[in-house]
Amino acid sequence: MAKKVMIMDTILRDAHQSHAATRMRTEQMIPVLPQLDEVGYYSLEGWGGATFDSCMRFLHEDPWERLRTLRKYLKKTPIQMLLRGQNLLGYRNYADDIVEKVVEKSFENGIGVIRVFDALNDPRNIEASMKAIKKYGGQLHATDPVRGICEAAISYTTGPVYDLDYFVKLAKTYESMGADNICIKDMANLLLPFQAYELVTALKKELRPETKLHLHTHNTTGTGDMVNLMAIRAGVDIVDTALSPLGNGTSQPATEPLVATLAGTEYDTGIDLGKLIPIANHFKKVAAELEKEGSLNPKVRQVDVNTLIYQVPGGMLSNLMNQLKKAGKEEKLPEVLAEVPNVRKDCGYPPLVTPSSQIVGTQAVMNVVMGERYKMVTKETRDLFAGKYGQLPMPVDPEVAAKVLKGEKPITYRFADDLAPEYDKLKAEVVEKGYYTQEEDVLSYASFPEVAETFFKWRKAQREGVDTDLAKTGVYPV
């Protein structure tokens, strides 16, 4: 029986997050949005992840306005977003009332599918998000069958505890919590082709027939196309790709080759390659603009097999290099890369994805630069050992834990249970400062207070008729 493979294209989010530090502007997307809507994708990823931060911090854009703009043009194709569970669109744990409000407003402003994950694969950390997704997504799904979808993602990695039983058990747990889709989120391109076949086969056997299985990988190590193809042979329902101008390398495998490969087979995507070519031509120009601006480094398009050894995703590698550059220790990169697996082992083998990747990476840098392991410890490392980011997959190294925690007792419950409701307090702050224009402003402020406040000042300066060149300097009327 023919099994049509569905595609989520990441050109509007992860593709430029992976290649160009999320610097694509909304105005660079708009010209081809109507054409993208006609392709026939399962969804288009266009929001969440680092786009929220980048819009305000670097592009002087309201991320909520971007979402509304995308929805205006994408009338047929669901917009998909990435949500970091209890960390939402930021990097800390948020109170449950903020979690619910972010989910509610995301659907209200145009999101169709929410992919939610936790860096440690702790189900407790996506429980509040999933409940909100089922609540508000369910209302949406009742009138729009392709929107309101809850997609729970497994952060894929390797290590002593990560066998087939681990992933199958986690997938079934997420399914029992209400997931419509299960995603294998292979953020560092560590999943190899034959392993992908084995994993997809096992998951399809255990999950309900109506639960869609979605694979997300990158092409950092050069295996992404083969991973997708083997997963498709094993029965995966949806795969992530990126149109070729911003595909491959640290991004997803390119869309066009996969569409051409599957054409005329039982897995035919139903996508017309002819529709993709003019859209790709547009994004070639965008990629050239991003490269000219200095946002896109051609090196991110190259294959780097070191990822298989050090398990360092592309974004994490960039952070390590920047930290060493600031410390004047760029020559220490090989030592830091070698230290990353050691730190990861010390703290219980967490998957390396936001925010655990930044925590482990920064600590590895400090261990090398200071010349002594754990001589200096970040607050985030201490919180990780203390259980404040969730249940670690394996026990931590007791000697390192004693050095890091200095007598602090780790918690065993969900850290968010300690957090009082935040929304009303934060709204009062935004109103008092004179920045409130919409409920969404409160959520922007909750996610990135300093960044949002700077953006609100810039927005207010523009609206009040201040010379835009002056506004761009960061000098605002008092």
N, C-alpha and C positions, 0 to 999 in steps of 0.2 A: 504494500500500500504506500502511495506517495506520501512523503512527510516534508511539507514545506518548511524551510528554515526561515525564521524571522530575524531581522537585524535591528539593533538599536545603534544609530550613528551618534558618535560623541563629538562631532565637529564643533558643536556650539558650547561644549564644556570641557570634558577631559582632554580632548585633543590639544586645545590651546593651553590648558593647564599644564599638560605634560611637556609641550614644546616651547611655550612662550610665556610661562609664569602667569597664565590666565589674563593676558593683556588684550585679547580681542575685544573691540568695542562693539556696542549694540549696532551702531551705524554701519559697521562692516558686515553685519549679519543680515540686516534688513533687505538688501537688494535681492537675495535669493531665497528668502523664507517661503514665499509662495511656491517656488519650484521644489524646495525641500518637502513641502507639505504634500506634493503630488507624487512623490517617489514610491510610497507604499511601505515605509518603515514601520516596525512594531512601535517604536517611539524614537524621539530625538532627545538626547540628554542636553539640557540647556541651563541647568541651575543647580545650586547647592555646591558642596565641596568648597574650593577656594574662591569661586566666583563672587560670593557674597562679600568677602573681605576685599578682594581686588577691585571690585566695582567702586567702592567708596574710597579706598586708600590711594589708588593709582589713577583711576579713570574718571573721577568726579561724576559717577553715575549712581543713581538710586537702584539697588539691586531689585527692589520690588517693581519699579517702573520697567526695568528690563524684562522681568517676567510677564508683566501685563502686555508689553509690546510683542513679545514672542507669541503670546496667546492670541493677540489680535490677528496675526498672520497665519499661525498654525491652527487652522480650523478643523482639520481631519486627524492630524497626527498628535498623539499624546506627548506632552512635555514631561520628561523624566528628570528627577532630581536625586542628589545624593545627600543623605542625612546621617550625621555621626552619632546616632542614638542619643544618649543623655548629654553628649557634647554638642548636639545640634549642628549649627553652622560655625561654631567657635571651637574653643579648645579646652574649656573647663566643663565641669558638671553643672547643669542648670536645674532649677527647681521644676517640678512637674507641671506647674501652671504655665511656665514659659514654654515647655515642651508642647503642651496641648495647643497653646496659642500659635506657635510657629507652624504646626501642622495644619491647623484650621485656616490660617491666612495663606499658606502655600497653596492649598486646594482652591481657596476662594479667588486667588489671583491668577490661577491658570494651570497649576501642576496637575498632571494626570496619573503619574506613577511615582511613588516614593520608594527608593531603595534605601533601606536603613541597615546600618551595621554597627558593631562594636569592635573596637581595636583588639580587645582581649577575647572576643567570642563569648562574652558573659551575657546570657539571655536576660539577666536582671536589668542590664543597661539599655536594652531596647524595648523592654516591656511597656513603659509609659508611651513611647513613640508609637508602638504598634497598636496600642489601645486607641490612641488618638487617630491614627491612620484608618483603623477599622470604623471608628465612629464617624469621622467627617468624610472619609473616602467612601464608606458605605452609602452615605446620603447622596454623594455625587454619582456613584456607580448605578444607583437605582434609576437614574434618568439618562446616564451616558455610559453604556456598557464597556467602552474602552478606557474609561478614566476611573479614578478612585482605587487604584490597584496598590496593594501592599506587597512589596518585594523585600524579603529579609535576606541579608547577605552574610555568607560565611567568609571570614578573612582567611584566605588560604596561605599556608606556610608549611615548612617542613621542620622536623625535630622529633625527639623521642616519643612524644605523645600523639603525634599527628598521623594516625593510620586511618584506614577506611572506616573502621568502627567509630572513630572520633567524629568524622565528618558526617556519616550517616545519622548518628545519634543526634548531633547538633541540628541537622536539617529537619529531622522529624520533630524535634522540640520546637523549632521555629514554625513548622507547619501546624503543629497543635496550638500554637499561639495565634494562629489566624493568617499566616502568610499565604497570599495567592500565588506568588512566585518564590522560588529559592534561587539565589544567585551564588555562584562560586566566584568570589572576588579575589582574583590572582593579581594583586597590585604590583608585584615585582617581577612577574613573568617567571616564576619558579616552577609552575606546573608544566611538566614535560608531556609530550604527545601521548605516549603509551599510558602514562599515569592518568592523563585526562580521560582516555577511553575507559580505563578501569573505574575511575571515580564516577563518571557520568553513568556508566552501566549500573554501578551499585546504587546510586541515588535514584535512578529511574525505576529500579526494581522495588525500592522501599517506599517511595513517595506515592501519593494518590495520583491516579491518572490525570485528574484535572489540575494538578499543581504543575505549573510551567517551570522548567529548569533553564536558568539563564547563566551564560558563561561570560565573565569579564576577565580579559587578560591584556597584556601589553606585548610589545615586540622588542623589548630591551635586549634580551639575549638572542634574538633572531629566531625563536622557535614558535612565535605566536600564530603564524598561519597554519603550521602543522598541528598545534594544539587545538585551534578551532576546527580544523578538518577532522581530526580524530574524535573530538567531542561530538561533532555532527554525525559521524558514523555510529557513535554510541547512542544517539537519540536525543541530544540536547535540543531544546526548543528555540532558544534565542541566543545569539552571540553579539558581542559588541565589536564594532569596527569604526574606523575613522576615515573619512574621505582622504585620498592620497596626499594632497598638499600638506596636511598635518597628521598623516598617518605614519605608522612604523616607528622604529627607534623606541624612545621612551613612551610613545603614544600607543594606541591600539593598532592591530594589523589593518592594512588598508582595505577599504570597502570594495573598490572596483574589482580587484583580483578575485576576491571570494565570490562576488556576484557572477563573474565570468566563469569561474571554476564550477559552480553549482548549476549553471544554466543548462537546461535540457536533461538534467538528472532527476532522480526521485526527490532530491533535496532542493530543487529550484526555488529561489527566493521570490520569484515573480517580479523582481525589480528589473526594469529596462535600463541596461547599461547606457543607452543613448541619453537617458534623462540625467544621469550622473555627470556626464562629461562637461556640459556648460556650467554646472554648479561647481565642479572641481576647478574649472578655469577661473572662476571668480575667486575661489579660496587660494589659488596660486598667487594671485595679486595681493591678497590679504597677507599671506605668508611672507611675501617679499617686503611688504610694508612693515611687518613686525620685525623682520630681520634687519631692515634698514634702521629701525628705531632702536635696535639693540636688545629687543625682548626675546628674540629667537636666536639661539646659538646652534649653528649647523651640527655641532657635535652630538646633540641629543638625537639625531637621526641615525647615528652609527650603532652597530651591534657591540654590546659589551658583555662578554661571557663572565666577567668578574662578578656580576650580579648573582650567578648561580653559587658562587663561593661565599660571598659576603652578605647576600640577601638584602642589599641596599637598594630600595627603589630610586628611580631617577630624581624625584623631588628631594629625597633625603640626601642623596649624593651632593646635590647643589648646596644644600644647607651646610653639610660638612665642609665643603670647599670654602664657602663664605666665612664660616666661623674660624677656620684656620688662617684665612687671608687676613681677617681682622686681628688675629693674634700674631701675625707675622711668622707663621709656622707652616706655610703651604707645603714645605718639603716633608711634613709629617703625615701626609695623606695615607701612604701605604700602611704606616703603623696604626693609624686610626681605623682603617678598613679592617685590619687584622684584629683590632680590639673590639669591634662591634659584636662579633659572635660571642666573645667572652662575656661582655656585659649582658647580652641577651640571655646567655646561659645562667648568669648570676641571678637574674631577676625572673626566672621561671619560664623561659622560652616564649615570650609574647610574640605574636605576629608583628611584623614591622610595618605599621600603617598608622596614619595620624590618629591620635597623638603619640602613641608608643614609639613610633620610629624617631620622632624628634627627641623624645626623652632618652632613649638608648643612644642615639647618635651624639647628642650633646654631652652625655656622660662619658662616652668613649673619647671624645675630643678632650675633655677635662682630664681624664686619666692619663692621656698621652702628654698633653701640654704641661701638666703639673709634675710629671715624672714620677708620680706615685698614684696607684689605683685608689680611688675614692678618698683621696686627701681632701678634696673639695667635692661636695655633693649638691646637686640642684634640688630645689624644693620639689620639683616634679618627680625626680628620682626617688626622693624620700616618700612622696605620696604614693608612688607606684608600689614600693615595698610595703607601705602601710595599708594597702588594699583599697585606697581611695579611688582608684581607677577601675576596680572590679577584681574578680577572682582570676588570679594568674593560672595559666594552664598547668604548671608544675610547681613544686615547692621551690622557694628561693634558696640561694646558698646561705646557710646559717651564719657563717663567719662574716660574709659581706653584709648581711642584714643587720647584724649586731653593730657593725661600723656605721652603717647608713642611718639606722633608726635611733641609735643612742638611747635605748630604753623605751622608746615609744611602742605601744602595743598595737599590732595590726588589727584592723576591723575585719569582721567576717560577714557583715550585712551590706546591703546596698547603700552606698554613700549618700545618694540623693535623698534617702529617708531622713537625713539630718538637715536638709535644706528647707527653710521656710519659704512660703510663696513669695515671689519677687515682683510680679507684674505691676501691681498697684504702686509699689514703692518706686520702681523705675519710671513708670509713667509720670508720677508726680515730679520727679527730677527733670524729665524732658520738658514737661509743661512749665515748670518754674524757670528753666533756662531759656524759654521762649522758642524752642525748636519744634514743638509738636504740631504736625500737620495731618497726621494719620496714625492709626494704631500701629501700623507697620514700623513707624519711626521708633517706637518703644523697643521693638524686637531687634532693630538694627543697633540701637544703643545697648541693649542687653548683650548682644553678641560681641561687639567691639566698641566699648565706651569712648575711648580716646579717638579712634578712627572715625566713628560716627559723629562725634561732636565736631571734629574738624570739617567733615563733610557737610554737616548741618550749617555751620558758619558760612562755608563757601556757597551753599545753596541759598541761604538767606541773603547774602551779599548780592548774588545775581538777581534774585527776585525783587530786591529793593532798588535796583537800577544802578548799582555800583559798576564802574567800568570793569568789564570782564577781565581785561589784562591785569588790573590791580587785584581782582579777586583771585586770579590764578597764582599770584605770588604767595598767597597764604596770609596776606595782611588784610584784616577785616575791621569794619567799623565797630567801635566799642559800644 
